[in-house]
Amino acid sequence: MMQKILSPRLLPWTLLLLDLCLTVAIVLTTRCTLSFVSALFFCVNILEADTEIDWKAYMQEVEGFLGGEHDYVKLRGDTGPLVYCCR
């Protein structure tokens, strides 16, 4: 003998509620995903540009040190004098 799980009158409302819940879940998931990807893209682009400049200047200062210049005041790069002075 089979039992009735839902009455025929409640079935349309249950399906409507289920559809609404799924729609909200899809919309929120999509928005969260797009927000996360946008933030990630934004941060990577900004950090990559700043890091590239710092890396080039650092390597220029390292070349000066390895070239024999041990006076930190005289070490320079494209961005200017060495800013990590150890005095």
PEWO-V294472 format. One record per run of one state. SS is the DSSP state (~ for helix, > for strand, _ for the rest). FROM is the first residue (numbers start at 1). LEN is the number of residues. Records with the same first field share a line. If there is no record, write none. Layout:
# PEWO-V294472
SS: FROM-LEN + FROM-LEN
This chain:
# PEWO-V294472
_: 1-7 + 67-5 + 75-1 + 78-2 + 82-6
~: 8-59 + 72-3
>: 76-2 + 80-2
